[in-house]
C-alpha cells in the first residue's frame, strides 16, 4: 500500500509544543490551590458575620426591620 505525496502524515511538519500540557495543568492547579488557601487563611475569622447577617435578614422578613434583636432600633 503506497501513499501519495498529498496524503502524507502532517504530524511531521508541526513543531512540538514548547511546554507540555501536563505541566501547564499542574502549574495551574497548584496556583489555584495556593490562592484558595491564601484566601481561606485571610478570611478565617469572619465566619460569625454570616450568622449576624442571617439573623438580621430573618428579623427583616418577619417585619421587625433590619435589626439584630427584635424590638431594638
MOFEN-V126347 format. One record per backbone hydrogen bond with DSSP energy under -0.5 kcal/mol. CO is the residue of the C=O (numbers start at 0). NH is the residue of the N-H. If there is no record, write none. Layout:
# MOFEN-V126347
((CO	NH) (CO	NH))
This chain:
# MOFEN-V126347
((3	6) (4	7) (7	9) (8	11) (9	12) (9	13) (19	23) (20	24) (21	25) (22	26) (23	27) (24	28) (25	29) (26	30) (27	31) (28	32) (29	33) (30	34) (31	35) (32	36) (33	37) (34	38) (35	39) (36	40) (37	41) (38	42) (40	43) (42	45) (45	48) (45	49) (46	49) (46	50) (47	51) (48	52) (49	53) (50	54) (51	55) (52	56) (53	57) (54	58) (55	59) (56	60) (57	61) (58	63) (58	64) (59	62) (64	66) (68	71))
